[in-house]
């Protein structure tokens, strides 16, 4: 029996037959079989079979399937003449060439690395520019992403709404998110189709006692429906009954760990409140901590009926102290339910409607004078009328994203300009490649691959810098940005899209332009691009438009911020120290002890107490209390301010009528008030001193007598309109802050002294004293952060623009070396050459300024109009920015122009 001759695997031959065009199959299989036989003799059959399979797999590449027949039969001939019998394609010439083979890609990468190594300066400029741009872009995107995802983690968030009052006042349409306590029960009674409705009262932190240990925790008072509306995960407990009883309490996961450690808190007791208002609760649930992007924050949840003033205000429609959230049924949309609420407003707010009619108010486009309306939960964070100062206007988020886009675009423009400028130096290389048979798309992929490689390096460096600089960014801009946000699928998708767009925009266009070079003209040295400078100049103009725009916005925002800081507030904020009392000590007792201890200290001028801080101190708490009633047929509303003796003296507010509270008047602490001038105006009284303040319907002889009138002052920031204020004394309500006016000598020493004294006054309470002017500055935290971000962004934008201009100037002057030499030989002076080289760049900057400055004026005027009080735009700001832009451009190109003008013309001409 003769031994059978080894044969290669049949399936491999079938694979070749499937991949290979008919006219090549026989020849190719013959070569493969011949090679197989040779391998059998040299290395044996098993290894020969493996080698055969490897050769077949190397051959079977997608590009082979689609390879244009004409490319395989060079010189160009009709494929039909090559082998008409085997040729089976109907339209072979119409099929595109597929050029992305692994070998070709590897070759592209090698060439790209060699090319970039030869142009290290060019590559470094692009990598630095792109890295900086990616860092800024990622940081601003992360910050914007945090805001844009606020409250969107709740299930059915599209059906959750916060209620607010709309009042179409003749002077200005007003919106307020503060609701009266009876509103929610009335809503549930009149609209049983509501799926859920809950009141939320969030105040300052309260004292919590657990087994003899004390904690300051944020207590959120709400209704049982809270857990039906919001989907905060309940780790332990039953959502249906966790808040069923008034003594039930739900604690956060963090609170459970802090107060109970490893012990199971379920069923355990804790006490909330100071000694005079302490109550015991039973833990009936543990809820997960609220995420950073939640408008609702808490440590503890209790029923709102436990609030201090609930019994007093539960039927009072004038006292507005909390927010209300409702959850609509699936089949009811927002507009439909708001229409259903029209009779509700007419039923319960007839007094408001009558007052608006008296003022001559007209219904708005929806036919409403006064209405109860809804704001979707996902929009509450961006609505400052409803969310208060804790909200962030959506315009700020869009501004941050716009700045990120500007910075990235400037870096891309730099990249494009440099690539186009370099294209002339690489024209001969492109021409030679074309002459050797390289196709246009092959050249495009090769050049675009080099750009992609630079973009990839820039991106990776940018990500690394982002990780390293994240702590500094959060510390500088008071941010809560976390690197983990970058790992969210949505954010990764956005960043990848941005990266791909950058590679296509920055690298694709120059690559396409170079791939279109005519090989014959290039090799003859006659390369010309139609209007070669038009695109480059347009991009330079665009860069300086954005840089000038950011510079104008930065300066004007800084001026507005400085205006807000220095604007008179109606009281003297300097030399006043604000001390948050906290929950470890009774505020009224602490105030008394402090007064006694410092009575004879010459550095202390006066001491007083209040229920509301001015500005934002270290406890970061800001609260508001208001009251409304009908006075002589007028609807009157006012901020309520609890104060103590010497409040006006400490803040240097002088009465314009009547007097201050005085200890010598025994009746001052009972039903006596001091109002501001705007309150008197709202009441319609020119001299209200001695009059009684209260609702017309109140006949219980409990009205308060007005003993003084003071000028208006800002209880809240200048971004809010100044409102009427009613000040009163109380023997029962808690003093939350102590104000101490000190002498101007040794302010820091006085602060240290107070800190020492505080240890004796409240040994369990941390001293959080701050100067009032610092607290007032904290009112403008958003504006300050925006100003700082704009300052940093405009600096980076200008730096990147100058970097690009410098590189372009360097390459253009290099291309004009021969021209400069000829001009010098012909007698041109150095100054004239410098002017000739510089004027082209200055023209571009002037064009950019003509476009940018009017746009900046319009944008900043719109922004300033959002403030009740703001600066007037100055023409000198725009003139200064314009002059600075021209000088910066001149300084950027001057080094290259002077260097070129000083070169010996003989050397210049010889170099060419």
PAKOLFI-269647 format. One line per 8 residues: number of its first residue (from 1); their letters; for each residue x, y, z of C-alpha. Coordinates in steps of 0.5 Angstrom, whole numbers, plus 2048, in hexadecimal, padded with zeros to 3 digits. Example, Ala and Ser with C-alpha at 12.3 -4.5 7.8 and 13.67 -1.06 7.14 Angstrom:
# PAKOLFI-269647
1 = AS = 819/7F7/810 | 81B/7FE/80E
***
This chain:
# PAKOLFI-269647
1 = XXXXXXXX = 800/800/800 | 803/806/7FE | 803/80C/802 | 7FE/812/801 | 802/819/7FF | 800/81E/804 | 7FB/823/802 | 7F9/82A/805
9 = XXXXXXXX = 7F3/82B/809 | 7ED/82B/804 | 7E9/830/808 | 7EF/835/808 | 7EF/834/800 | 7E7/835/800 | 7E9/83B/804 | 7EE/83E/7FF
17 = XXXXXXXX = 7E9/83C/7F9 | 7E3/840/7FD | 7E8/846/7FE | 7EC/846/7F8 | 7E9/849/7F1 | 7E8/844/7EC | 7EE/846/7E7 | 7F3/845/7ED
25 = XXXXXXXX = 7F1/83F/7F0 | 7F4/83A/7EC | 7FB/83E/7ED | 7FB/83F/7F4 | 7F9/838/7F6 | 7FE/835/7F2 | 803/83A/7F5 | 800/838/7FC
33 = XXXXXXXX = 801/830/7FB | 808/831/7F8 | 80A/834/7FE | 806/82F/802 | 80A/829/7FF | 810/82D/800 | 80F/82E/808 | 80D/826/808
41 = XXXXXXXX = 814/824/806 | 817/829/80B | 813/829/811 | 80E/823/810 | 807/823/80F | 804/825/816 | 808/82C/816 | 807/82D/80E
49 = XXXXXXXX = 7FF/82C/80F | 800/832/814 | 804/836/810 | 7FF/835/80A | 7F9/837/80F | 7FD/83D/811 | 7FF/83F/80A | 7F8/83F/808
57 = XXXXXXXX = 7F5/843/80E | 7FA/848/80C | 7F8/848/805 | 7F0/849/807 | 7F0/850/809 | 7EA/855/807 | 7ED/859/803 | 7EF/854/7FE
65 = XXXXXXXX = 7E7/852/7FD | 7E6/85A/7FB | 7ED/85B/7F7 | 7EC/85F/7F1 | 7ED/85B/7EB | 7F1/860/7E7 | 7F5/861/7ED | 7F8/85A/7ED
73 = XXXXXXXX = 7F9/85A/7E5 | 7FE/860/7E5 | 7FF/863/7E0 | 7F8/865/7DF | 7F5/860/7DA | 7EE/85E/7D9 | 7ED/858/7DE | 7E9/855/7D8
81 = XXXXXXXX = 7EF/854/7D4 | 7F3/850/7DA | 7EE/84B/7DA | 7E7/84B/7D8 | 7E5/844/7D9 | 7E6/844/7E1 | 7E4/84C/7E2 | 7DE/84C/7E5
89 = XXXXXXXX = 7DD/853/7E8 | 7D7/857/7E5 | 7DA/85D/7E6 | 7E1/85C/7E9 | 7E3/864/7E9 | 7DE/866/7ED | 7E0/863/7F3 | 7E4/867/7F8
97 = XXXXXXXX = 7EB/865/7FA | 7EC/862/801 | 7F2/865/804 | 7F2/863/80B | 7F6/85D/80C | 7FA/85B/812 | 801/85C/80E | 7FF/863/80C
105 = XXXXXXXX = 7FC/865/812 | 803/863/816 | 807/867/810 | 802/86D/811 | 804/86D/819 | 80C/86C/817 | 80C/872/812 | 808/876/817
113 = XXXXXXXX = 80C/875/81D | 812/876/818 | 80F/87D/815 | 80D/87F/81C | 814/87E/81F | 817/882/819 | 812/888/81B | 813/887/823
121 = XXXXXXXX = 811/88F/824 | 80B/88F/81F | 809/888/823 | 80A/88B/82A | 806/892/829 | 800/88D/826 | 801/889/82C | 801/88E/831
129 = XXXXXXXX = 7FB/892/82E | 7F7/88C/82E | 7F9/889/835 | 7F7/890/838 | 7F1/891/834 | 7EE/88A/836 | 7F0/88B/83D | 7EC/891/83D
137 = XXXXXXXX = 7E6/88E/839 | 7E6/888/83E | 7E6/88C/844 | 7E0/890/841 | 7DC/88B/83F | 7DD/887/845 | 7DA/88D/849 | 7D4/88E/844
145 = XXXXXXXX = 7D3/887/844 | 7D2/887/84C | 7CD/88D/84B | 7C9/88A/845 | 7C8/883/848 | 7C5/886/84E | 7BF/882/851 | 7BE/87E/84B
153 = XXXXXXXX = 7C0/878/84F | 7B9/877/852 | 7B4/872/84E | 7AE/876/84B | 7B2/87D/84C | 7AE/87F/846 | 7A7/87F/84A | 7AA/882/850
161 = XXXXXXXX = 7A9/88A/851 | 7AA/88F/856 | 7A5/894/857 | 7A6/89B/857 | 7A2/8A2/857 | 7A1/8A6/851 | 79F/8AD/852 | 79E/8B2/84C
169 = XXXXXXXX = 7A0/8B8/84F | 7A0/8BF/84B | 7A7/8C0/84D | 7AA/8B9/84C | 7A7/8B2/84B | 7A9/8AF/852 | 7AA/8A7/853 | 7AB/8A4/85A
177 = XXXXXXXX = 7AC/89D/85C | 7AB/89E/863 | 7A4/89B/865 | 79F/89C/86B | 79E/896/86F | 796/895/86E | 798/894/866 | 79A/88D/866
185 = XXXXXXXX = 794/88A/86A | 78F/88F/865 | 792/88C/85F | 792/885/861 | 78A/886/863 | 788/88A/85D | 78C/886/858 | 78C/87E/85A
193 = XXXXXXXX = 78F/87C/854 | 796/87F/856 | 79A/879/857 | 79E/87C/85D | 7A0/883/860 | 7A5/884/865 | 7A7/88B/869 | 7AE/88B/86A
201 = XXXXXXXX = 7B1/890/86F | 7B9/890/870 | 7BC/895/875 | 7C3/895/878 | 7C6/88F/87B | 7C3/88D/882 | 7C6/88A/888 | 7C5/882/888
209 = XXXXXXXX = 7C6/87E/88E | 7C8/877/88E | 7CA/873/894 | 7CD/879/897 | 7D1/87B/891 | 7CF/882/88D | 7CF/883/886 | 7CD/889/882
217 = XXXXXXXX = 7C9/886/87C | 7C4/889/876 | 7BD/887/878 | 7B8/887/872 | 7B1/887/875 | 7AC/885/870 | 7A6/880/86F | 7A5/879/86E
225 = XXXXXXXX = 7A4/87A/866 | 7AB/87C/866 | 7AD/874/864 | 7A8/874/85F | 7AA/87A/85B | 7B2/879/85C | 7B6/872/85A | 7BB/873/85F
233 = XXXXXXXX = 7BD/86C/861 | 7BA/869/868 | 7C0/865/86A | 7BC/862/870 | 7B4/863/872 | 7AE/863/86E | 7AD/869/86A | 7A5/869/86B
241 = XXXXXXXX = 7A5/86A/872 | 7AC/86C/874 | 7AA/873/875 | 7A3/872/877 | 7A3/874/87F | 7A5/87B/881 | 7AB/877/885 | 7AE/874/880
249 = XXXXXXXX = 7B4/876/87D | 7B8/874/877 | 7C0/875/877 | 7C5/875/871 | 7CA/86F/870 | 7D0/874/873 | 7CC/876/879 | 7CB/86F/87B
257 = XXXXXXXX = 7D2/86D/87A | 7D4/874/87E | 7CF/873/884 | 7CE/86C/884 | 7D4/869/881 | 7D4/861/880 | 7CD/861/884 | 7C7/860/880
265 = XXXXXXXX = 7C3/867/881 | 7BC/864/880 | 7B7/865/886 | 7BD/869/88A | 7BB/870/88C | 7BE/876/88C | 7BC/87D/88E | 7BC/884/889
273 = XXXXXXXX = 7BC/88B/88B | 7BF/88F/891 | 7BD/88E/898 | 7B7/893/898 | 7B4/88F/891 | 7B7/888/892 | 7B3/882/88F | 7B4/87B/88F
281 = XXXXXXXX = 7B4/877/889 | 7B4/870/887 | 7B8/86E/881 | 7B3/86A/87C | 7B8/86B/875 | 7BF/86C/872 | 7BF/86F/86C | 7C5/870/867
289 = XXXXXXXX = 7C9/876/867 | 7C7/87C/863 | 7CB/87C/85D | 7CF/883/85B | 7CB/884/855 | 7C4/884/85A | 7C0/88B/85B | 7BE/887/861
297 = XXXXXXXX = 7C3/886/867 | 7C2/883/86E | 7C5/87F/873 | 7BE/87D/877 | 7B7/87D/875 | 7B1/87F/879 | 7AA/881/879 | 7A9/888/877
305 = XXXXXXXX = 7A3/888/87D | 7A9/888/882 | 7AC/88F/87F | 7AC/894/885 | 7A7/899/882 | 7A2/894/87E | 79C/894/883 | 79D/89C/883
313 = XXXXXXXX = 79D/89C/87B | 799/896/879 | 793/89A/877 | 797/8A0/875 | 797/8A1/86D | 79B/8A8/86E | 7A1/8A4/871 | 7A5/8A1/86C
321 = XXXXXXXX = 7AB/89D/86F | 7AC/897/86B | 7AC/894/864 | 7A7/88F/861 | 7A8/889/85C | 7A3/885/858 | 7A3/87F/854 | 79E/87F/84E
329 = XXXXXXXX = 79A/879/84C | 79D/876/845 | 797/878/841 | 797/880/843 | 79C/885/841 | 79F/88B/844 | 79B/890/83F | 794/88C/841
337 = XXXXXXXX = 795/88C/848 | 797/893/848 | 791/895/845 | 78D/891/84A | 790/895/850 | 78D/89C/84D | 787/89B/852 | 78C/899/857
345 = XXXXXXXX = 78F/89F/857 | 788/8A3/857 | 786/89F/85D | 78C/8A0/861 | 78F/8A6/85F | 789/8AB/85E | 78D/8B0/862 | 793/8B0/85D
353 = XXXXXXXX = 78F/8B1/857 | 78B/8B7/85A | 791/8BA/85C | 794/8B9/855 | 78E/8BC/852 | 78E/8C2/856 | 795/8C3/854 | 793/8C3/84C
361 = XXXXXXXX = 796/8BC/84B | 794/8B9/844 | 794/8B1/843 | 79A/8AE/840 | 79A/8AA/839 | 797/8A4/83D | 791/8A9/840 | 794/8A9/847
369 = XXXXXXXX = 795/8AE/84C | 797/8AA/851 | 798/8A2/851 | 79B/89C/854 | 79F/899/84E | 7A4/893/84E | 7AB/893/84C | 7AE/88C/84A
377 = XXXXXXXX = 7B3/889/84F | 7B9/889/84A | 7B8/890/849 | 7B8/892/850 | 7BF/893/851 | 7C0/898/84B | 7BA/89C/84E | 7BD/8A1/853
385 = XXXXXXXX = 7B6/8A4/854 | 7B4/89D/857 | 7BA/89A/859 | 7BD/8A0/85C | 7C4/8A2/85D | 7C6/89B/85D | 7C4/89A/855 | 7C8/89B/84F
393 = XXXXXXXX = 7C6/89F/849 | 7C6/89A/843 | 7C9/8A0/840 | 7D0/89F/844 | 7D0/898/842 | 7CF/899/83B | 7D5/89F/83C | 7D9/89A/83E
401 = XXXXXXXX = 7D8/895/839 | 7D9/89B/834 | 7E0/89C/837 | 7E2/895/836 | 7E0/895/82F | 7E3/89C/82E | 7EA/899/831 | 7E9/893/82D
409 = XXXXXXXX = 7E8/896/826 | 7EE/89B/827 | 7F2/895/828 | 7EF/892/822 | 7F0/898/81E | 7F8/898/820 | 7F8/891/81E | 7F5/892/817
417 = XXXXXXXX = 7F9/899/816 | 800/895/818 | 7FE/88F/813 | 7FC/894/80D | 803/898/80E | 807/891/80E | 803/88E/808 | 808/893/804
425 = XXXXXXXX = 80E/88F/807 | 80B/888/806 | 809/88A/7FF | 80E/886/7FB | 80E/880/800 | 806/880/7FE | 808/881/7F6 | 80D/87B/7F7
433 = XXXXXXXX = 808/877/7FA | 803/878/7F5 | 808/877/7EF | 80A/870/7F2 | 802/86E/7F2 | 800/870/7F9 | 7F8/872/7F8 | 7F5/878/7FB
441 = XXXXXXXX = 7F1/874/800 | 7F8/871/802 | 7FB/877/803 | 7F5/87A/807 | 7F5/874/80C | 7FD/875/80D | 7FD/87C/80E | 7F6/87C/812
449 = XXXXXXXX = 7F9/876/816 | 7FF/87B/818 | 7FA/880/81B | 7F6/87B/81F | 7FC/878/822 | 7FE/87F/824 | 7F7/880/827 | 7F7/87A/82A
457 = XXXXXXXX = 7FD/87C/82E | 7FA/882/830 | 7F4/87F/832 | 7F8/87A/837 | 7FC/87F/839 | 7F6/884/83B | 7F2/87E/83E | 7F8/87D/843
465 = XXXXXXXX = 7F9/884/844 | 7F1/884/846 | 7F2/87F/84B | 7F8/882/84E | 7F5/889/84E | 7EE/887/851 | 7F0/889/858 | 7F2/88F/856
473 = XXXXXXXX = 7EC/891/852 | 7E7/88F/857 | 7EB/893/85D | 7EB/899/858 | 7E4/899/855 | 7E1/896/85B | 7DF/890/857 | 7DC/889/858
481 = XXXXXXXX = 7DF/886/852 | 7E1/87F/852 | 7E6/87B/84E | 7E1/875/84E | 7DC/87A/84A | 7E0/879/844 | 7DF/871/844 | 7D7/872/844
489 = XXXXXXXX = 7D5/870/83D | 7D2/876/83B | 7D8/87A/83C | 7DD/875/839 | 7D8/876/833 | 7D9/87D/833 | 7E0/87D/833 | 7E1/878/82E
497 = XXXXXXXX = 7DD/87C/829 | 7E1/882/82B | 7E7/87F/829 | 7E5/87C/823 | 7E2/883/821 | 7E9/886/822 | 7ED/881/81E | 7E8/882/818
505 = XXXXXXXX = 7E8/889/819 | 7EF/88B/81B | 7F3/885/817 | 7EE/883/811 | 7ED/88A/80E | 7F5/88B/80D | 7F6/884/80B | 7F0/884/806
513 = XXXXXXXX = 7F4/88B/803 | 7FA/887/802 | 7F8/881/7FF | 7F5/885/7FA | 7FC/888/7F8 | 7FD/887/7F0 | 803/883/7F0 | 806/886/7E9
521 = XXXXXXXX = 805/88D/7EC | 808/88B/7F2 | 80E/888/7EF | 80F/88E/7EA | 80F/892/7F0 | 809/896/7EE | 804/894/7F4 | 7FF/899/7F5
529 = XXXXXXXX = 7F9/899/7F9 | 7F3/89D/7F7 | 7F3/8A3/7FC | 7F8/89F/801 | 7F7/8A5/807 | 7F0/8A5/807 | 7EE/89F/80B | 7F4/8A1/80F
537 = XXXXXXXX = 7F3/8A8/810 | 7EB/8A6/812 | 7ED/8A1/817 | 7F2/8A6/81A | 7EC/8AB/81A | 7E8/8A6/81E | 7ED/8A5/823 | 7EE/8AC/825
545 = XXXXXXXX = 7E6/8AD/825 | 7E5/8A8/82A | 7EB/8AB/82E | 7E9/8B2/82E | 7E2/8B0/830 | 7E4/8AC/836 | 7E9/8B2/838 | 7E3/8B7/838
553 = XXXXXXXX = 7DE/8B2/83C | 7E4/8B1/841 | 7E5/8B8/842 | 7DE/8BA/842 | 7DC/8B4/847 | 7E2/8B6/84B | 7DF/8BD/84C | 7D8/8BB/84D
561 = XXXXXXXX = 7DB/8B7/853 | 7DF/8BC/856 | 7D8/8C1/855 | 7D4/8BC/859 | 7DA/8BB/85E | 7DA/8C3/85F | 7D3/8C5/85E | 7D0/8C8/865
569 = XXXXXXXX = 7CC/8C3/868 | 7C8/8C7/86D | 7CC/8C5/873 | 7D4/8C5/874 | 7D7/8BE/873 | 7DE/8C0/875 | 7E1/8BE/87C | 7DB/8BA/87E
577 = XXXXXXXX = 7DC/8B3/880 | 7D6/8AE/87F | 7D6/8A7/883 | 7D1/8A2/882 | 7CF/89F/888 | 7CE/898/886 | 7CA/893/88A | 7CE/891/890
585 = XXXXXXXX = 7CC/897/894 | 7C6/89C/894 | 7C7/8A2/890 | 7C4/8A7/895 | 7C8/8A4/89B | 7CE/8A4/897 | 7CD/8AC/895 | 7CC/8AD/89C
593 = XXXXXXXX = 7D2/8AA/89E | 7D6/8AD/899 | 7D3/8B4/89A | 7D5/8B3/8A2 | 7DC/8B1/8A0 | 7DE/8B6/89B | 7DA/8BC/89F | 7E1/8C0/8A1
601 = XXXXXXXX = 7E5/8BE/89B | 7E7/8C4/897 | 7E7/8C1/890 | 7E0/8BF/890 | 7DB/8C4/88E | 7D5/8C0/88E | 7D2/8B9/88E | 7CB/8B7/88C
609 = XXXXXXXX = 7C7/8B1/889 | 7C3/8AF/883 | 7BF/8A9/880 | 7C2/8AA/879 | 7C9/8AB/877 | 7CB/8B0/872 | 7CF/8AD/86D | 7D2/8A6/86D
617 = XXXXXXXX = 7D6/8A4/873 | 7DA/89E/874 | 7D4/89A/876 | 7D1/89B/86F | 7CA/89C/871 | 7C5/8A1/86E | 7BE/8A2/870 | 7B8/8A6/86F
625 = XXXXXXXX = 7B2/8A7/872 | 7AC/8AC/870 | 7A5/8AE/872 | 79F/8B0/86E | 799/8B3/870 | 793/8B8/86E | 794/8BF/871 | 78F/8C5/870
633 = XXXXXXXX = 78D/8C1/869 | 794/8C0/867 | 798/8BA/866 | 79E/8BA/86A | 7A4/8B6/86A | 7AA/8B6/86E | 7B1/8B3/870 | 7B1/8B1/877
641 = XXXXXXXX = 7B7/8B2/87B | 7B8/8B0/882 | 7BD/8B5/886 | 7C0/8B6/88D | 7C1/8BD/890 | 7C7/8C1/88D | 7C6/8BE/886 | 7C5/8C5/882
649 = XXXXXXXX = 7CB/8C7/886 | 7CF/8C2/885 | 7CE/8C2/87D | 7CE/8CA/87E | 7C7/8CB/87B | 7C4/8D1/87D | 7BC/8D2/87E | 7B9/8D7/879
657 = XXXXXXXX = 7B3/8D7/87E | 7B1/8D5/885 | 7B6/8D1/889 | 7BA/8CB/889 | 7B8/8C5/88E | 7BA/8C8/895 | 7BB/8C3/89C | 7B8/8C9/8A0
665 = XXXXXXXX = 7B2/8C8/89C | 7AF/8C2/8A0 | 7AA/8C1/89A | 7AF/8C1/895 | 7AF/8B9/895 | 7A8/8B8/894 | 7A4/8BA/88D | 7A9/8BF/88B
673 = XXXXXXXX = 7AC/8C0/884 | 7B1/8C4/880 | 7AF/8C4/879 | 7B3/8C7/873 | 7B1/8CC/86E | 7AF/8C8/869 | 7AA/8C4/86E | 7A7/8CB/86F
681 = XXXXXXXX = 7A6/8CD/868 | 7A3/8C6/867 | 79E/8C7/86D | 79D/8CE/86A | 79F/8D2/870 | 7A3/8D8/870 | 7A4/8D8/877 | 7A3/8D1/87A
689 = XXXXXXXX = 7A6/8D2/881 | 7A1/8D0/886 | 79C/8CC/881 | 79A/8C5/882 | 79D/8C0/87D | 798/8BA/87C | 793/8B7/878 | 78C/8BB/877
697 = XXXXXXXX = 789/8B4/879 | 78D/8B4/87F | 788/8B6/885 | 78C/8B2/88B | 790/8B9/88D | 796/8B5/88B | 799/8BA/886 | 7A0/8BD/887
705 = XXXXXXXX = 7A1/8C4/888 | 7A6/8C8/883 | 7AC/8CB/887 | 7B1/8CD/882 | 7B2/8CE/87A | 7B9/8CD/878 | 7BC/8CD/870 | 7BB/8C7/86C
713 = XXXXXXXX = 7C1/8C3/86C | 7C3/8BC/869 | 7C2/8B6/86D | 7C4/8B2/867 | 7C8/8B3/861 | 7C8/8B9/85C | 7C6/8B4/857 | 7BF/8B4/85A
721 = XXXXXXXX = 7BA/8BA/85B | 7BA/8BD/861 | 7B4/8BB/865 | 7B0/8BE/86B | 7B3/8BB/872 | 7AF/8BB/878 | 7B4/8BA/87F | 7B1/8B8/885
729 = XXXXXXXX = 7B4/8B5/88C | 7B2/8AF/88F | 7B3/8AB/896 | 7B2/8A4/893 | 7B5/8A4/88C | 7BC/8A2/88C | 7C2/8A6/88A | 7C6/8A3/885
737 = XXXXXXXX = 7CB/8A8/883 | 7CF/8AD/888 | 7D2/8B3/885 | 7D8/8B7/888 | 7DA/8BE/886 | 7E1/8BF/887 | 7E6/8C5/887 | 7EA/8C5/880
745 = XXXXXXXX = 7F1/8C4/884 | 7F4/8BD/884 | 7EE/8B9/881 | 7F1/8B3/881 | 7F3/8B3/888 | 7EC/8B5/88A | 7EA/8AF/886 | 7EF/8AA/88A
753 = XXXXXXXX = 7EC/8AD/890 | 7E5/8AC/88E | 7E7/8A5/88D | 7EA/8A4/894 | 7E4/8A7/897 | 7DF/8A2/893 | 7E2/89C/896 | 7E0/89E/89D
761 = XXXXXXXX = 7D9/8A0/89A | 7D8/89A/896 | 7DD/895/897 | 7D9/890/893 | 7D8/894/88D | 7DE/896/888 | 7DF/89D/887 | 7DD/89F/880
769 = XXXXXXXX = 7DE/8A6/880 | 7DF/8AA/87A | 7DF/8B1/878 | 7D9/8B4/875 | 7DC/8B7/86F | 7DF/8B0/86D | 7D8/8AD/86E | 7D5/8B2/869
777 = XXXXXXXX = 7DA/8B0/864 | 7D8/8A9/864 | 7D1/8AB/862 | 7D4/8AC/85B | 7D8/8A5/85B | 7D5/8A3/854 | 7D7/8AA/851 | 7DE/8AA/854
785 = XXXXXXXX = 7DF/8A2/851 | 7DC/8A4/84B | 7E1/8AA/84A | 7E7/8A6/84C | 7E5/8A1/847 | 7E4/8A6/842 | 7EB/8A9/844 | 7EF/8A3/844
793 = XXXXXXXX = 7EB/8A1/83D | 7EC/8A7/83A | 7F4/8A7/83C | 7F4/8A0/839 | 7F1/8A2/833 | 7F5/8A8/832 | 7FB/8A4/833 | 7F9/89E/82E
801 = XXXXXXXX = 7F7/8A4/829 | 7FE/8A7/82A | 802/8A0/829 | 7FE/89F/823 | 800/8A6/820 | 807/8A5/822 | 807/89E/81E | 804/8A1/818
809 = XXXXXXXX = 808/8A7/818 | 80E/8A2/819 | 80C/89E/813 | 80A/8A4/80E | 810/8A8/80F | 814/8A2/80E | 811/8A1/807 | 812/8A8/806
817 = XXXXXXXX = 81A/8A8/807 | 81B/8A9/800 | 817/8AF/7FF | 81A/8B2/806 | 821/8B1/803 | 81F/8B4/7FC | 81B/8BA/800 | 822/8BC/804
825 = XXXXXXXX = 826/8BB/7FD | 821/8C0/7FA | 822/8C5/800 | 81D/8C4/804 | 81E/8C6/80C | 81D/8C1/812 | 817/8C5/814 | 814/8C5/80E
833 = XXXXXXXX = 815/8BD/80D | 812/8BD/815 | 80C/8C1/813 | 80B/8BD/80D | 80B/8B6/810 | 807/8B9/816 | 801/8BD/813 | 7FE/8B6/810
841 = XXXXXXXX = 7FD/8B4/817 | 7FB/8BA/81A | 7F5/8BB/815 | 7F3/8B4/817 | 7F2/8B6/81E | 7EF/8BC/81C | 7EA/8B9/818 | 7E9/8B4/81E
849 = XXXXXXXX = 7E7/8BA/823 | 7E2/8BD/81E | 7DE/8B7/81F | 7E0/8B5/826 | 7DE/8BB/82A | 7D7/8BC/827 | 7D5/8B5/829 | 7D9/8B6/830
857 = XXXXXXXX = 7D5/8BC/831 | 7CE/8B9/830 | 7D0/8B3/834 | 7D2/8B6/83A | 7CC/8BB/83A | 7C8/8B6/83A | 7CB/8B2/840 | 7CB/8B9/844
865 = XXXXXXXX = 7C4/8BA/843 | 7C3/8B4/847 | 7C5/8B8/84D | 7C1/8BD/850 | 7C7/8C1/851 | 7CD/8C1/84D | 7D2/8C5/84A | 7D2/8C9/843
873 = XXXXXXXX = 7D6/8C6/83D | 7DC/8CB/83C | 7DF/8CC/835 | 7E6/8CC/838 | 7E5/8C4/83A | 7E4/8C3/832 | 7E9/8C8/830 | 7EE/8C5/835
881 = XXXXXXXX = 7ED/8BE/833 | 7EE/8C0/82C | 7F4/8C3/82D | 7F7/8BE/831 | 7F5/8B8/82C | 7F9/8BC/826 | 7FF/8BD/82B | 7FF/8B6/82D
889 = XXXXXXXX = 7FF/8B4/825 | 805/8B9/824 | 809/8B6/82A | 807/8AF/827 | 80A/8B0/820 | 80F/8B5/822 | 815/8B0/824 | 814/8AC/81D
897 = XXXXXXXX = 813/8B3/819 | 819/8B6/81C | 81D/8B0/81B | 81C/8AF/814 | 81D/8B6/813 | 824/8B6/816 | 826/8B0/812 | 82C/8B1/80D
905 = XXXXXXXX = 828/8B1/806 | 82E/8AD/803 | 82D/8A8/808 | 825/8A8/806 | 826/8A7/7FF | 82B/8A2/7FF | 826/89E/804 | 821/89E/7FE
***
